[in-house]
């Protein structure tokens, strides 16, 4: 019996040694824990208000937001908010549209009280003279605007396109269709999206219409976005209500 117990003890010790050897080998091949990777710092600035913004324009220093009454000016560096109102020189209580003149660091603002210019350098407003009654401008509620190269302003309204010179004098342009979108691109070309199609005006101040003959098989141009030199991305609809996205240049659309 003693011999049997002795053999069993040998088998038990041998089995234990084998298990220990296997665990040792597993431990030797186990990878050391990786050092934690440094977490990337994500900087997010949130500008949150209860009222949804209607119009948003960004300049090098500020984000201007039309939400509710007046105009909000957010500092892009600090997130500080300044609520601009009649107390600061804003002519109206409701902001309809805005356009930034990067060359002069000037923001054009159309309100229910007229159009004004906000100069970022000294934070001042200067109102644009109202149009003559003969032009038939009844309101700015559906206005779209684009800054002109000479310091003036292009204004698109329900009854066509108008131009305000730097000294404040208004004039019509011959475009009488409702204007939905204006884009003054980096080459100096003015693109005009209307109820009756797409137009462009070059440095010769002549308006050119792009029609189905030039591959532009749409009528109502809803929005325009610059897409490289002398080219714009167009979102439009046809007479049948079909949507179109086209790439347009002076020679036509694709």
Secondary structure, 3 states (H helix, E strand, C coil): CHHHHHHHHHHHHHHHHHHHHHHHHHHHHCCCCCCCCCCCCCCCCCCCCCCCCCEEEECCCEEEEECCCCEEEEECCCCCEEEECCCCCCCCCCEEEEEEECCCCEEEEEECCEEEEEECCCCEEEECCCCCHHHCCCCCCCCEEEECCCCCEEEEECCEEEEECCCCCEEECCCCCCEEEEEECCCCCEEEEECCEEEEECCCCCEEEECHHHCCCCCEEEEEEECCCCEEEEEEECCCCCEEEEEEECCEEC
